[in-house]
């Protein structure tokens, strides 16, 4: 009787637990992936931000928008700056981009937006030797995209802080100079 109970409990847990994970077919060769991708380019991540769609950050289906400064292009785009989207978590096949790192990106277009998946050949640029060798020399961006309003605000904030600190240092210098007379 004890054995039947253990088997029943095991079967119950086996079929009642849901598991969600990314399952990818290994990527093809760089040449074939170039043909299949909508865009292939290298770029440096300048911004990573969670999409503000109201989804919980614990929700594995929420997305992240990643802004890259494009350095070299092999296919699909012309701009010097691009925003790609990816799932927030690797369990949902999201690719984890890090700010200030350079990547070789294989993206697909869905509607008006570019998407990157963990299942693509997207990788850190320093680790993309095989791909770069197969792809050959890319082209530089030909279309300059103006900075967004939020980028300008960040730049102004940075300069504002720098001017404030410089003013404090100059004031401190004159204060020390006057007190030492």
C-alpha positions, -999 to 999 in steps of 0.1 A, spaced: 0 0 0 28 24 9 44 17 -25 12 26 -44 9 58 -24 44 69 -33 38 61 -70 5 81 -69 21 111 -53 51 110 -77 28 109 -107 7 137 -93 37 160 -89 52 150 -122 21 160 -142 10 189 -120 42 210 -121 45 234 -151 79 241 -164 88 270 -187 121 272 -203 137 284 -235 144 256 -259 165 264 -289 177 245 -319 215 252 -321 222 281 -345 233 274 -380 265 286 -396 272 324 -396 266 324 -434 232 307 -431 222 328 -401 231 359 -421 207 348 -448 179 341 -423 183 372 -401 165 404 -409 195 424 -397 231 417 -387 252 444 -371 277 451 -344 271 477 -318 277 490 -283 248 490 -258 241 525 -246 208 519 -228 188 489 -214 154 496 -200 124 474 -190 94 481 -212 68 499 -192 38 478 -203 25 472 -168 39 437 -167 54 426 -134 92 424 -134 87 388 -121 67 380 -152 89 361 -176 70 375 -206 79 411 -200 103 427 -224 134 448 -224 143 476 -249 180 478 -258 195 508 -275 227 502 -294 251 525 -311 258 507 -344 294 503 -355 293 479 -385 265 465 -406 262 434 -427 225 433 -434 191 450 -428 197 484 -413 214 517 -422 211 537 -389 238 545 -365 214 538 -336 189 510 -332 165 498 -305 160 460 -303 136 442 -280 141 409 -262 124 390 -235 135 400 -200 144 365 -189 165 338 -205 137 313 -196 116 331 -222 146 331 -247 156 367 -239 191 377 -246 208 394 -216 225 426 -229 248 447 -206 252 484 -209 286 495 -224 293 461 -239 297 455 -276 278 427 -294 274 411 -327 236 411 -332 214 389 -354 179 404 -352 145 397 -367 118 423 -376 83 419 -363 60 447 -374 80 479 -369 103 465 -342 135 445 -341 137 415 -318 167 395 -306 164 360 -291 187 339 -270 184 313 -298 201 335 -324 239 338 -330 239 371 -311 270 372 -289 295 395 -272 316 410 -300 349 399 -284 337 363 -286 324 365 -322 357 356 -340 342 328 -360 312 349 -371 334 380 -380 357 359 -401 328 343 -420 309 376 -424 339 396 -436 340 434 -435 307 451 -428 297 486 -438 295 517 -415 260 532 -408 249 556 -435 219 572 -417 224 593 -386 196 590 -361 193 620 -338 194 615 -301 161 611 -283 148 636 -259 157 613 -229 193 611 -242 195 648 -244 181 651 -208 207 626 -196 235 646 -213 223 679 -198 220 663 -164 256 651 -167 269 685 -178 249 702 -150 264 679 -124 299 686 -138 294 724 -137 280 722 -102 310 702 -90 334 726 -108 317 756 -92 320 740 -57 357 733 -63 364 768 -74 345 782 -44 364 759 -21 397 770 -37 389 807 -31 376 800 4 408 782 14 429 809 -3 412 836 17 414 818 50 451 812 46 460 849 41 
